[in-house]
Amino acid sequence: MASVFGVGNTNQSTSDTSQTNRKANDELGKNDFLKLLTTQLQYQDPMNPMEDKEFIAQMAQFSSLEQMQNMNSSMAMTQASNMIGMQIKYTDSNAVEQTGIVTSVRMVDGEPKLLIGDTSVELSAVTAVEIPGLTKA
């Protein structure tokens, strides 16, 4: 049974392009999945083409991948939105811990960014979330 991941006869430029477009955390995105599927169809043996079942299974995998990515993005946005009005501690780009109150959230390149004044903070940089003005006992 042929798999989208068992492409085989790809040329070097396709491999280089895929590596260039891949996210920094090495996740396989939907564009990478479509490129692999297109390459597989391009290089399949005409005398032994991919079976309908295999093609349908790979399209179902693609659909599932897209739905999971949409759900992940939605969950991250919900998590970020819940921090509006909260005081957060975060590590800035200079590895210094900062504190501020989240005033809004924006999506930048598919990732939610918390805004503290003019400063944009990645969700992954947050180290603590507190209710502002709440005194500790």
Secondary structure by P-SEA (a helix, b strand, c coil): cccccccccccaaaaaaaaaaccccccccaaaaaaaaaaaaaaccccccccaaaaaaaaaaaaaaaaaaaaaaaaaaaaaaaaccbbbbbbccccbbbbbbbccccccccbbbbbcccbbbbccccccccccccccc
